[in-house]
Amino acid sequence: MTTTKLDPFTLEIVKDSLLSAGDEMFVALARTSMSPIIYEVLDYASGLTDAHGNLLTQGNGVTGFIGMLTFMVKETLRKYPGEKLKEGDIIIINDPYQGGGSHLSDVGLVMPIFYQGELVAFSANKAHWTEVGGKDPGSFTNDSVDIFQEGLQFSCIKLYDEGKLNEGIVEIIRSNVRFPDLSLGDMFAQVAALRTGDKRVRELCEKHSIETILAAIEYHLDHGEAISRQELKKLPKGDFYAEDFIDTDGIGNGPFPIKVKVTITDDEFICDFRGSSPQVPGPMNCSYTGLVSAVRAIFLAITNPEQDVNDGVFRPLKIIVDPKSIMSAERPVPVSNYFETLLGSLDLVWKAMAPHIPTRLNAGQFLSVCAVTLSGNHQDTDEPFLIVEPSVGGWGGSIDKDGASGQFCFSDGETYNVPVEVAETRYGVLLDEYSLRQDGNGAGAGKFVGGKGVIRSYRALSDGQAVTVTFGRNKFLPWGIEKGHQGSPNEFYVKKSTGEVDGPYGVYPRYKLNTNDVVQLMTGTGGGYGDPLERSAAQVASDVKNGYFTAEEAREYFLVDVDGETFEYQELPGRS
């Protein structure tokens, strides 16, 4: 703790300079990476921590990574105490149970930043590699039975030792992944981003002095805490409950119950997940680090979504969970699809609080990452290709507007699909369809309707392709609020060249596709908000005209008779 007194202008300048450095690190990684999952989808995070591992700034494509950099750095400090960390060291870590926090595909790098021999900060990032080995292409799978099937494990080891690259680690990676140029290219892009952060922090120390930087860091963290506590006082006080289920563990077991009690006081925001399912045999388990990141994300949404992320913000937050639960899993259970339980955990808090803070939280969303891994050989070159991407879907309606259509789930944040043009050029597929989904069963009906899911159809252009699909929220649907209807399930079908249609499925490993087989991915519509009979008849007619609902749905769920050709309308008896 420093006692240096500085004027508020200097403190703000240094604080904003640290935030700017985090943003520059984020851009540097995207511009130098090799994989579309990083430079197109933005499935990564980067930022700075203080010398104790407290998060200072984090640039995010993926909301679900909030807080994971902290755990990576703190594990580094635990493993390399005292003088064991040197200038020029870079540590590699993806162990889910010891600071890695997600799954093996998300590889983290950590770099200590020294100035005049003193450790002042850390530069860190975490990125989804196209490959880290394991039994399936893409490395994360939905039917693994232990962590050893899921790929290479880096248990917080030095990739660079005082600036010297550990060539042995590089060769291990090169020999164990299916696309070594992509994985190693992304690794070196992460190194470049770390060095960008290192350079900017050193420049700040040179310009303002190390005492000023340390004082600004303390100010930054305290400022984050003060804003959170101020917002906490505005929230309703008491205990709030929610329960739900994780559909499956991926290997035929489930569903698995999960629950939360949220307790809010003037000083604390406590999320108690005790009583949720124990860890499971299949890869839907989430580590405690993943749970913390999930709850931090929804805590921000509830208290102050505009707030810059730092560890001070989360000082009022407390998380309680049983050991070895599905959301605090321990070695060696599989965790490939941890993100489904991460999402389920934050959605519990959302579900518990949404009726009580309607201006901040809407009805249930399609929720799942809806992950797709599609591999095979390109029809023109016979070279192997691999698609790894999330899918978009519908968000729930809110107290004053309809839900957003075709957006990524909460934990994916500001990520993107691989563009159609890129997909059709690089991969052995055609995109037959990419459209909003029309459910036909009143899904998401309400005064404010749930946003629509999408249909995305891949046509295989070569034989022997395989698609692994992990669509959660297949059995338990997005929830509505105040008489709003539930949304629709995430599901997929396979339409074979023979005319046979197989499905629907939620989770399926390595479904075999041959030339002209089509995998049709259908994501869920969000839940509705409010009584559908309170939606204006004119808006219902507009919905029918735009294809969001059919004329039959308008009559059945909204009591509005809409002419299917002229779209003239009249209200039916029974509307409020």
Secondary structure, 3 states (H helix, E strand, C coil): CCCCCCCHHHHHHHHHHHHHHHHHHHHHHHHHCCCHHHHCCCCEEEEEEECCCCEEEEEECCHHHCCHHHHHHHHHHHHCCHHHCCCCCEEEECCHHHHHCCCCCEEEEEEEEEECCEEEEEEEEEEECCCCCCCCCCCCCCCCCCHHHCCCCCCCEEEEECCEECHHHHHHHHHHCCCHHHHHHHHHHHHHHHHHHHHHHHHHHHHHCHHHHHHHHHHHHHHHHHHHHHHHCCCCCEEEEEEEEECCCCCCCCCEEEEEEEEECCCCEEEECCCCCECCCCCCCCCHHHHHHHHHHHHHHHHCCCCCCCHHHHCCEEEECCCCECCCCCCCCCCCCHHHHHHHHHHHHHHHHCCCCCCCCCCCCCCCCCEEEEEEECCCCCCEEEEEECCCECCCCCCCCCCCCCECCCCCCCCCCCCHHHHHHHCCEEEEEEEECCCCCCCCCCCECCCCCEEEEEEECCCCEEEEEECCCCCCCCCCECCCCCCCCCEEEEECCCCCEEEEECEEEEEEECCCCEEEEECCCCCCECCHHHCCHHHHHHHHHCCCCCHHHHHHHHCEEECCCCCCEEECCCCC
